[in-house]
Amino acid sequence: VFSAAGLGGLLAAVLPIYPPGKVGTFHVMTYLQPYLVNVIPNALFLGAVFFTLAVVFRKSMPVFTAGVLLVVLHVVARNLAGEPGLEKVLSWLDPLGFVGYSTVTDLWTSVERNSVQIPLAGAYLANRLLWLGVGVCFLAVGFARFRFSQTVESSAGNAGKMPAAPVEAGCLRSQPSCLPPQPQRHFSTGGALGLCLQSALFDFWSILRSIYFHLILGAIGLSLIALTVVHTTRWGTSSYPVTYSVLEFLNNSFPLFVLVITAIYAGELIWRERENRSHEVYDALPVADWVSLVSKLLALMGALVVVAGFVALCGVATQAYQGYYRFEPGLYLKELFVIKLTEYWLFCVLAVVVHILINQKYLAHFALALFYVVHVNLSGLGIHHNLLRFASNPGYVYSDMNGYGHLVTGLVWFRLYWAAFVLLLGLAAYLVWPRGCETSVRQRLRLVTSRLTPKVRTLGLAALGGFLCVGGWIFYNTNILNPYITGWESAEWAARYEKTYGTFRNRPQPKVVATRLQVDLYPSVRGLHTAGTMRLRNKSGQPIPVLQVTLPKPEMTVKRLAPQCPHRLERQDPGQGVYEFRLGSPLSPNEDVELSFDLESRPRGFRNGIGDTTVVDNGSFVFSLHVLPHIGYMGFRELEGRGERITHGLPADRQRPKGGVSVLNDSDWIDFEAVLSTERDQTALAPGELKREWESGDRRYFHYKTAHPILNICAFLSARYAVQKTRWQNVSIEVYHHPLHAYNVGRMIQAVQASLDYYTRAFGPYPHPSVRIGEFPRFARFAQYFPGLIPFSESAGFIAWMKPGADEVDIPFAVTAHEMAHEWWGHQVRGANVPGEQMLTETLANYSASMVVKKHFSEKTIQTMLRHELGGYLWGRANEPDQEVPLVQASDHYYVAYQKGRLAMFALQDYIGEEAVNRALADYLTAFRYREPPYPVAQDLIERLRRVTPPEYAYLIRDLFETVTLYENKAVRAESRTQPGGLYKVTLEVESRKMSTAADGLEARAPLGDWIEIGLESDGGRWGCVERRKITSERAVLTLVSNLRPRRAAIDPWGKLIDRHPEDNVIEVKEVR
């Protein structure tokens, strides 16, 4: 079976089906090693375990249970592998070896994965030997217990039994009192239903009394609690175990186990009578044909009710264990017993039907396993529509703010559709349900005619009619009322846009200089109306005869879209949302024209997926780039990935607009004004200062206006908010949040105050009269800065659990500080749309936030942040499909701009001083604040950083920003000797290698001459003796003297340098007398 995978990969490498360069050089060991190291040892281990259990117990349930337990152990090991300190232990415990494999290769780049053989050493080798040894032990036991003979019952077994008492003839002939009582026979439908329920209860209790069921439940429960308790969010910080968060994690963890239980016990119930040889007696009972089938199905469904209840108890136990007692039983009921349980019941029917139709127990198990594998990979086969994916639905997201919202509609209709389908399957299974010895295909087909009664036909026709009608209604909603677009079609649509309009990328177009908006939100019906004017100015220096306007969503209803001057509509492409107007007379340089628009978006029905969540009942988040017209070519519509671009017939690399323009190529800086309206019980937020608020009818209105030019991006929020307000000097600070999410509001306010204090002193004044933070539902999980407004997802910090006294990173504080920094980095100075643009925004925002965090939190908190950022960067570069770029070229490489950017800037300020770095940043900001094209590039910042860097640290600019450089530092030996005066002399032996990525993506050693910190940790856990030493050789012996007893010694103890294995930087100090 597994050889098919290798053969498929080999054929893919040989056959000309991939573009040149997609497949590397052929090496035999590349294909053989997985079989020698993983496939064959795992097959031997699993085969030995299952064979031995079958030999010892002579039953299949112990084998199935062992399989479930091994899967649980494997899943737990894989999910916990990312937890600090557990990697080595879990590398040993994973019976299939995947954790050990991941530990070795997780941080490899794509180039290394394509060129380096996996080393069989360390914990990975130990794992393979351990579980292979366990398999050998099981095999030895199996062979010792195996017997070719079979125990059978013979007639001799009855020789010693007492003969039955004789019955007197007279009793049978003349004494009616000796006759057995005559049972009352009930052949009515009610009697059959009663018998069906009794049989279902009997089968149900037989499952619940099974020791194997208890073992499976216990293993699942322990794994769910373990995984949920250790589950953390960003930077290792936990979130409050709110019910929806716990449920989401449980739902992602236990479906596999439910499907396994369903498949196993469906087979046990269907085959029980035939396996214990009682089926002929059982099937001869005078009961209706459907009773046995339905009773077994009800018993299986009941067992899943128990499983759902057990999972709910695990969730409640997890919350209680963590000290959280707002359990929300109603949400548990809706999520587990309504949404999930009905889905799993569909699989129950499917499992029973498969066992009945195939009529071979283990072949049916194989068919179900094959079905599950195919089912989860349907997207890879090009099957995306939920009408064709068994038991699928459009998906949903629950949030405290919006509940399930409008997403319930599609969920209910798809559930009804698949319920009608499984009813048809159930009827088909009933028609061929084997009874007694009638098990051949021909005999079962003869049963169909006798069982196809008028009632059955009526029920079947009703189910078929419901299936077709509901399916038709779903198709009408998902394919006619709404566009049905697959991922491939969406990418092809973007590629077609670039192919058609990419030649206009550098065509002169006027720039937006002012926007006046009327935005009407209708949350209860999810409607949105946007109208207004954009004042456009020709800044190109040449006449512009044609105005191109692009709508971000082609399906928007256009009521008005036209320049306010004589014009002619020259091109209209509704499919791409492109409209071109030939002006009556070309727009002269520095001449203005107004574009008037009136657009409407109202949802119709439901979609095949979650769809648009812009406007919802409570917590609307409208992003301007998604709803307002765009002038000229929309470059951010283009496909980004090189492989995806090649697949869709585009050049591998994106072309950048000329002239040093920014990503927002239709504007520079604009005047902004907007009037928002929403429903009376909601508050609407927008960038700028709130000038006026009023009510009219059942609507509530808010007038916002900015006092300073801003970028041409904005957002609008509307929800039923609670609000907390305060001030910092003359700046109003307001946090609008869900009433239940007040946990971290104070931290956010503190972060705003600390940020304003630090940034205004270091970089310049804050130009707006207020800062508003507005919560929105967790359809997206981010925060984003707009002038005076920070939309903040409820899952991005509002439910972060900051424990008193812990050295965790304060996520609400750190994220808020990062977003506040964007006022200076991104909204006062913006970079040109060239490689390195993200360094000028995200890297500098991360640096600024780090400095604010450093001022308010402990050293250990900073260390925690840096350690997690290092892990995020290494994970990002390992999953980079293309070659990693240096920081000065970071554009679409988020792990470089965010994680590596924070590490690089923090290291630089540590070496040359925070004041020197801030001086360079302030100089850069002064030179380019609110500047129009050409915008600055990364090199403008680098030159200023280079000026303030002392000569001995000049190499840092190159290593941190201009190249991809990593270190391999290691503490080899540390010995301490007591000195006179209570001092301790520590001899520390270290290894240090510096690696630089070459043009081919492979790493090569770079010359050392670096200043690297070494330090000692005292018994109190504080790094009190840290010195910077110049390391010039790959192996060095260094000496440190401390007045405190050293416990551990380290090279680069804070992890400021980018090291793939920072865990070996620290070593215990050995006392030498």
Long-range contacts (C-beta under 8 A, 24 or more apart in sequence): 2-35, 2-39, 2-43, 3-35, 6-31, 6-34, 6-35, 19-646, 22-643, 24-114, 24-115, 29-117, 30-117, 33-117, 33-118, 37-97, 37-118, 37-120, 37-128, 38-96, 38-97, 38-101, 41-97, 41-128, 41-131, 41-132, 41-135, 42-96, 42-97, 42-131, 44-132, 44-135, 44-139, 45-95, 45-131, 45-132, 45-134, 45-135, 45-138, 46-70, 46-135, 47-135, 48-135, 48-136, 48-138, 48-139, 48-142, 49-134, 49-135, 49-138, 51-138, 51-139, 51-142, 52-138, 52-139, 52-141, 52-142, 52-145, 55-142, 55-145, 55-146, 56-141, 56-142, 56-145, 61-210, 61-212, 61-264, 61-268, 62-212, 64-212, 64-260, 64-264, 65-212, 65-215, 65-216, 67-260, 68-216, 68-219, 68-257, 68-260, 68-261, 68-264, 69-215, 69-216, 69-219, 70-95, 70-96, 71-256, 71-257, 71-260, 72-219, 72-220, 72-223, 72-257, 74-98, 75-223, 75-253, 75-256, 76-223, 76-226, 76-227, 78-102, 79-227, 79-253, 80-226, 80-227, 80-230, 83-230, 84-236, 84-867, 87-123, 88-123, 91-123, 91-124, 91-126, 91-127, 92-123, 92-126, 92-127, 92-130, 94-127, 95-131, 95-134, 96-131, 97-124, 97-127, 97-128, 97-131, 99-127, 100-124, 100-126, 100-127, 100-128, 106-875, 106-878, 107-874, 107-875, 107-877, 107-878, 107-1060, 108-878, 109-877, 109-878, 109-880, 109-883, 109-884, 109-1001, 110-878, 110-879, 110-880, 110-881, 110-882, 110-883, 110-1001, 111-883, 111-1000, 111-1001, 111-1002, 112-1002, 115-1002, 185-286, 187-286, 192-287, 192-288, 192-290, 192-291, 195-287, 195-291, 196-290, 196-291, 196-294, 196-295, 196-298, 197-295, 197-298, 199-291, 199-292, 199-295, 199-296, 199-299, 200-294, 200-295, 200-296, 200-298, 200-299, 200-302, 201-299, 202-295, 202-299, 203-269, 203-295, 203-296, 203-298, 203-299, 203-300, 204-298, 204-299, 204-302, 204-303, 206-299, 207-265, 207-268, 207-269, 207-299, 207-300, 207-303, 208-303, 208-306, 213-261, 213-265, 213-303, 216-257, 216-261, 217-306, 217-307, 217-310, 220-254, 220-257, 220-307, 220-310, 220-311, 221-310, 221-313, 221-314, 223-253, 224-250, 224-253, 224-254, 224-311, 224-314, 224-315, 224-318, 225-314, 225-317, 225-318, 225-321, 227-253, 228-253, 228-314, 228-315, 228-318, 229-318, 229-321, 229-322, 233-800, 233-811, 234-809, 234-811, 234-868, 235-808, 235-809, 235-811, 235-814, 235-864, 235-865, 235-868, 235-869, 236-808, 236-809, 236-864, 236-868, 237-800, 237-801, 237-802, 237-808, 237-809, 237-810, 237-811, 238-322, 238-800, 238-801, 238-803, 238-808, 239-795, 239-799, 239-800, 239-801, 240-324, 240-743, 240-799, 240-800, 240-801, 241-318, 241-319, 241-322, 241-324, 241-801, 242-324, 242-326, 242-400, 242-799, 243-315, 243-319, 243-326, 243-327, 243-328, 243-331, 243-332, 244-331, 244-335, 244-398, 244-399, 244-400, 245-795, 245-799, 246-315, 246-318, 246-319, 247-315, 247-331, 247-332, 247-335, 247-336, 247-398, 248-398, 250-311, 250-314, 250-315, 251-335, 251-340, 254-311, 255-344, 258-304, 258-307, 258-344, 258-347, 259-344, 259-347, 259-372, 261-303, 261-304, 261-307, 262-300, 262-304, 262-344, 262-347, 262-348, 262-351, 263-351, 263-365, 263-368, 263-369, 263-372, 264-365, 265-300, 265-303, 266-300, 266-348, 266-351, 266-352, 266-354, 266-355, 267-351, 267-355, 267-361, 267-364, 267-365, 269-296, 269-299, 269-300, 269-352, 270-296, 270-352, 270-355, 270-356, 270-361, 271-355, 271-361, 279-436, 280-436, 280-437, 283-435, 283-436, 284-436, 289-430, 289-433, 289-435, 289-451, 290-430, 290-433, 292-433, 293-352, 293-356, 293-426, 293-429, 293-430, 293-433, 296-352, 297-348, 297-349, 297-352, 297-426, 300-348, 300-351, 300-352, 301-345, 301-348, 304-341, 304-344, 304-345, 304-348, 305-337, 305-341, 308-336, 308-337, 308-340, 308-341, 308-344, 309-336, 309-337, 311-336, 312-336, 312-337, 331-398, 334-404, 335-398, 339-396, 339-411, 342-415, 342-419, 343-391, 343-393, 343-415, 346-390, 346-391, 346-418, 346-419, 346-422, 347-391, 349-422, 349-425, 349-426, 350-390, 350-391, 350-422, 350-425, 352-426, 352-429, 353-422, 353-425, 353-426, 353-428, 353-429, 356-429, 356-432, 356-433, 356-434, 357-428, 357-429, 357-432, 359-434, 359-439, 359-444, 379-487, 382-486, 382-488, 384-486, 384-487, 384-608, 385-478, 385-484, 385-608, 386-414, 386-474, 386-478, 386-608, 387-417, 387-471, 387-474, 387-475, 387-478, 390-418, 390-421, 391-418, 392-418, 394-606, 394-607, 394-608, 394-609, 394-610, 394-611, 395-609, 395-610, 396-610, 397-610, 397-613, 397-777, 397-778, 397-779, 399-619, 399-777, 399-778, 399-779, 399-794, 400-738, 400-740, 400-741, 400-794, 401-618, 401-619, 401-719, 401-738, 401-775, 401-776, 401-777, 401-794, 402-616, 402-617, 402-618, 402-619, 402-777, 403-617, 403-618, 405-616, 405-617, 406-526, 406-603, 406-606, 406-616, 406-617, 407-610, 409-606, 410-477, 410-606, 410-607, 413-470, 413-473, 413-474, 413-477, 413-606, 414-474, 416-466, 416-470, 417-467, 417-470, 417-471, 417-474, 420-463, 420-464, 420-466, 420-467, 420-470, 421-467, 423-459, 423-463, 423-466, 424-460, 424-463, 424-464, 424-467, 427-456, 427-459, 427-460, 427-463, 430-456, 431-456, 476-605, 477-604, 477-605, 477-606, 477-607, 478-605, 478-606, 478-607, 478-608, 479-608, 481-604, 481-605, 482-604, 482-605, 482-606, 482-607, 482-608, 482-611, 483-555, 484-607, 484-608, 491-639, 491-644, 491-647, 491-648, 492-648, 493-576, 494-637, 494-638, 494-639, 494-648, 495-639, 495-645, 495-648, 495-649, 495-650, 496-576, 497-576, 497-634, 497-637, 497-638, 498-637, 498-638, 498-639, 498-650, 499-649, 499-650, 500-573, 500-576, 501-548, 501-576, 501-578, 501-633, 502-633, 502-638, 502-655, 504-548, 504-632, 504-633, 505-633, 505-635, 505-655, 505-657, 506-657, 506-658, 506-659, 507-546, 507-548, 507-632, 507-633, 508-538, 508-540, 508-542, 508-544, 509-540, 509-544, 509-547, 509-548, 509-631, 509-632, 509-666, 510-536, 510-537, 510-538, 510-539, 510-540, 510-544, 510-547, 510-587, 510-593, 510-631, 511-536, 511-537, 511-538, 511-539, 511-631, 511-666, 511-667, 511-668, 512-536, 512-631, 512-666, 512-667, 512-670, 512-712, 513-537, 513-592, 513-667, 513-668, 513-669, 513-670, 513-671, 514-670, 514-671, 514-672, 514-673, 515-628, 515-670, 515-671, 515-672, 515-673, 515-674, 515-712, 516-673, 516-674, 517-628, 517-673, 517-674, 517-675, 518-674, 518-675, 518-677, 519-622, 519-674, 519-675, 519-676, 519-677, 519-686, 519-716, 520-676, 520-677, 520-678, 520-699, 521-615, 521-620, 521-622, 521-676, 521-677, 521-678, 521-679, 521-684, 521-716, 521-718, 522-615, 522-679, 523-615, 523-616, 523-617, 523-618, 523-620, 523-678, 523-679, 523-682, 523-718, 524-617, 524-679, 525-602, 526-602, 526-603, 526-615, 526-616, 526-617, 527-600, 527-601, 527-602, 527-603, 527-615, 528-600, 528-601, 528-602, 528-614, 528-615, 528-622, 528-627, 529-598, 529-599, 529-600, 529-601, 530-597, 530-598, 530-599, 530-600, 530-627, 530-628, 531-559, 531-560, 531-597, 531-598, 531-599, 532-596, 532-597, 532-674, 533-564, 533-594, 533-595, 533-596, 533-597, 534-594, 534-595, 534-597, 534-629, 534-631, 535-592, 535-593, 535-594, 536-563, 536-587, 536-592, 536-593, 536-594, 536-595, 536-631, 537-590, 537-591, 537-592, 538-587, 538-588, 538-589, 538-590, 538-591, 538-592, 539-589, 539-590, 539-668, 539-932, 540-589, 541-589, 542-589, 543-586, 543-587, 543-588, 543-589, 544-583, 544-586, 544-587, 545-582, 545-583, 545-586, 545-587, 546-570, 546-580, 546-581, 546-582, 546-583, 547-580, 547-581, 547-583, 547-587, 547-593, 547-595, 547-631, 548-578, 548-579, 548-580, 548-631, 548-632, 548-633, 549-578, 549-579, 549-580, 549-581, 549-595, 549-629, 549-630, 549-631, 550-576, 550-577, 550-578, 550-579, 550-629, 550-630, 550-631, 550-632, 550-633, 550-634, 551-577, 551-578, 551-579, 551-599, 551-629, 551-630, 552-577, 552-625, 552-626, 552-627, 552-628, 552-630, 552-634, 553-577, 553-601, 553-626, 553-627, 555-601, 556-599, 556-600, 556-601, 556-627, 557-599, 557-600, 557-601, 557-602, 558-597, 558-598, 558-599, 559-598, 559-599, 559-600, 560-596, 560-597, 560-598, 561-595, 561-596, 561-597, 561-598, 561-599, 561-629, 562-595, 562-596, 563-593, 563-594, 563-595, 563-596, 564-593, 564-594, 564-595, 564-596, 565-593, 595-629, 595-631, 597-628, 597-629, 599-627, 599-629, 601-627, 610-779, 613-777, 613-779, 615-718, 616-777, 616-779, 618-682, 618-719, 618-720, 618-777, 619-717, 619-718, 619-719, 619-738, 619-775, 619-776, 619-777, 619-794, 620-678, 620-716, 620-717, 620-718, 620-719, 620-776, 621-715, 621-716, 621-717, 621-776, 621-777, 621-779, 621-780, 621-791, 622-715, 622-716, 622-717, 623-713, 623-715, 624-712, 624-713, 624-714, 624-715, 624-716, 625-713, 630-666, 631-666, 631-667, 632-665, 632-666, 633-657, 633-665, 635-663, 635-665, 635-833, 636-663, 640-892, 641-881, 642-881, 642-882, 643-881, 656-833, 656-834, 657-833, 659-933, 659-934, 660-832, 660-833, 660-834, 660-933, 660-934, 660-935, 660-937, 661-832, 661-833, 661-933, 661-935, 662-830, 662-831, 662-832, 662-833, 662-837, 662-933, 662-935, 663-833, 663-837, 664-711, 664-712, 664-713, 664-830, 665-833, 666-712, 667-711, 667-712, 668-932, 668-933, 669-709, 669-710, 669-711, 669-930, 669-932, 670-709, 670-710, 670-711, 670-712, 671-706, 671-709, 672-704, 672-705, 672-706, 672-710, 672-714, 672-787, 673-703, 673-704, 673-705, 673-706, 674-703, 674-704, 674-705, 674-714, 674-716, 675-701, 675-702, 675-703, 675-704, 676-701, 676-702, 676-703, 676-704, 676-716, 676-718, 677-701, 677-702, 678-702, 678-718, 679-718, 681-720, 682-718, 682-719, 682-720, 682-721, 683-718, 683-719, 683-720, 683-721, 683-723, 683-736, 684-716, 684-717, 684-718, 685-716, 685-717, 685-718, 685-736, 685-772, 685-774, 685-789, 686-714, 686-715, 686-716, 686-717, 686-789, 687-714, 687-715, 687-786, 687-787, 687-788, 687-789, 688-768, 688-787, 688-788, 688-789, 689-768, 689-769, 689-770, 689-788, 690-770, 706-768, 706-787, 706-788, 707-767, 707-768, 707-769, 708-767, 708-768, 708-787, 709-930, 710-786, 710-787, 710-827, 711-787, 711-826, 711-827, 711-830, 713-786, 714-786, 714-789, 715-784, 715-786, 715-789, 715-791, 717-774, 717-776, 717-789, 717-791, 719-774, 719-775, 719-776, 721-774, 721-775, 724-749, 726-753, 728-752, 728-753, 728-756, 728-757, 729-756, 730-769, 731-756, 731-766, 731-768, 731-769, 731-770, 731-771, 732-769, 732-770, 732-771, 733-770, 733-771, 734-770, 734-771, 734-772, 734-773, 735-772, 735-773, 736-772, 736-773, 736-774, 736-775, 737-773, 737-775, 737-798, 738-775, 738-794, 738-798, 741-775, 741-794, 741-798, 741-799, 743-798, 743-799, 743-800, 743-801, 744-797, 744-798, 744-799, 744-800, 744-802, 744-812, 747-802, 747-810, 747-812, 747-813, 747-816, 748-773, 748-792, 748-797, 748-812, 748-813, 748-816, 750-813, 750-856, 751-812, 751-813, 751-814, 751-816, 751-817, 751-820, 751-852, 752-816, 752-820, 754-813, 754-817, 754-852, 754-855, 754-856, 755-816, 755-817, 755-820, 755-821, 755-848, 755-849, 755-852, 756-820, 758-848, 758-851, 758-852, 758-855, 759-820, 759-821, 759-823, 759-824, 759-848, 759-852, 762-848, 762-851, 762-918, 762-921, 762-922, 763-824, 763-848, 763-918, 763-921, 763-922, 763-925, 764-824, 764-828, 764-922, 764-925, 764-926, 764-929, 766-823, 767-823, 767-828, 768-823, 771-820, 773-816, 783-815, 783-816, 783-818, 783-819, 784-819, 785-819, 785-820, 785-822, 785-823, 785-826, 785-827, 786-827, 787-823, 787-827, 790-816, 790-819, 790-820, 792-816, 792-819, 807-858, 807-860, 807-861, 807-864, 808-861, 808-864, 809-853, 809-857, 809-861, 809-864, 809-865, 809-868, 810-853, 810-857, 810-861, 813-853, 813-856, 813-857, 814-849, 814-853, 814-865, 817-848, 817-849, 817-852, 817-853, 818-845, 818-846, 818-848, 818-849, 819-845, 820-849, 821-845, 821-846, 821-848, 821-849, 824-848, 824-925, 828-925, 828-929, 828-930, 829-924, 829-925, 829-928, 829-929, 829-930, 829-931, 829-936, 830-935, 831-935, 831-936, 831-937, 831-938, 832-933, 832-934, 832-935, 832-936, 832-937, 834-891, 834-937, 835-885, 835-888, 835-889, 835-890, 835-891, 835-938, 836-887, 836-888, 836-889, 836-890, 836-891, 836-937, 836-938, 836-939, 837-891, 837-937, 837-938, 838-890, 838-891, 838-892, 838-893, 838-894, 838-896, 838-897, 838-901, 839-887, 839-888, 839-890, 839-897, 839-901, 839-938, 839-941, 839-961, 840-936, 840-937, 840-938, 840-941, 841-897, 842-894, 842-897, 842-898, 842-901, 843-887, 843-890, 843-897, 843-898, 843-901, 843-902, 843-904, 843-905, 844-901, 844-905, 844-921, 844-941, 846-898, 846-901, 846-902, 846-905, 847-901, 847-902, 847-905, 847-906, 847-909, 847-917, 850-902, 850-905, 850-906, 851-909, 851-914, 851-918, 859-1023, 862-1054, 863-1054, 863-1055, 865-902, 866-902, 866-903, 866-906, 866-1054, 866-1055, 866-1056, 867-1055, 867-1062, 869-898, 869-899, 869-902, 869-903, 870-899, 870-903, 870-1055, 870-1058, 870-1059, 870-1062, 872-898, 872-899, 873-899, 873-900, 873-903, 873-1058, 874-1058, 874-1060, 883-997, 883-1001, 884-964, 884-997, 884-1001, 885-964, 886-961, 886-962, 886-963, 886-964, 887-938, 887-960, 887-961, 887-962, 888-938, 888-939, 888-942, 888-961, 888-962, 889-938, 900-1058, 903-1056, 903-1058, 904-960, 904-961, 906-1056, 907-956, 907-960, 907-1056, 907-1057, 908-945, 908-949, 908-956, 908-957, 908-960, 910-1056, 911-953, 911-956, 911-1011, 912-948, 912-949, 912-950, 912-953, 912-956, 916-948, 916-949, 917-945, 917-948, 919-948, 920-944, 920-945, 920-947, 920-948, 952-1011, 953-1011, 955-1009, 955-1010, 959-1010, 963-996, 963-997, 964-996, 964-997, 965-994, 965-995, 965-996, 965-997, 965-1006, 965-1058, 966-994, 966-995, 966-996, 966-997, 966-1003, 966-1058, 966-1059, 966-1060, 967-992, 967-993, 967-994, 967-995, 967-1012, 967-1052, 967-1057, 967-1058, 967-1059, 968-992, 968-993, 968-994, 968-995, 968-1059, 968-1060, 968-1061, 969-993, 969-1012, 969-1051, 969-1052, 969-1057, 969-1059, 969-1062, 969-1064, 969-1065, 970-1051, 970-1061, 970-1064, 970-1065, 971-1049, 971-1050, 971-1051, 971-1064, 971-1065, 971-1066, 971-1067, 972-1035, 972-1067, 973-1067, 973-1070, 974-1046, 974-1048, 974-1049, 974-1067, 974-1068, 974-1069, 974-1070, 975-1069, 975-1070, 975-1071, 975-1072, 976-1045, 976-1046, 976-1069, 976-1070, 976-1071, 976-1072, 977-1071, 977-1072, 977-1073, 978-1071, 978-1073, 979-1041, 982-1043, 983-1041, 983-1042, 983-1043, 984-1041, 984-1042, 984-1043, 984-1044, 984-1045, 984-1046, 985-1039, 985-1040, 985-1041, 986-1016, 986-1039, 986-1040, 986-1041, 986-1042, 986-1046, 986-1049, 986-1069, 987-1037, 987-1038, 987-1039, 988-1014, 988-1037, 988-1038, 988-1039, 988-1040, 988-1049, 988-1051, 989-1035, 989-1036, 989-1037, 989-1038, 990-1014, 990-1031, 990-1035, 990-1036, 990-1037, 990-1038, 990-1051, 991-1034, 991-1035, 992-1031, 992-1034, 992-1035, 992-1036, 992-1051, 993-1034, 1008-1032, 1008-1033, 1008-1034, 1012-1051, 1012-1052, 1012-1057, 1013-1051, 1013-1052, 1013-1053, 1013-1054, 1013-1056, 1014-1038, 1014-1040, 1014-1049, 1014-1050, 1014-1051, 1014-1052, 1014-1053, 1015-1040, 1015-1049, 1015-1050, 1015-1053, 1016-1040, 1016-1042, 1016-1044, 1016-1046, 1016-1047, 1016-1048, 1016-1049, 1016-1050, 1016-1069, 1017-1046, 1017-1047, 1017-1048, 1017-1049, 1017-1050, 1017-1053, 1017-1066, 1018-1042, 1018-1044, 1018-1045, 1018-1046, 1018-1047, 1019-1044, 1019-1045, 1019-1047, 1020-1044, 1021-1047, 1023-1050, 1023-1053, 1023-1054, 1026-1053
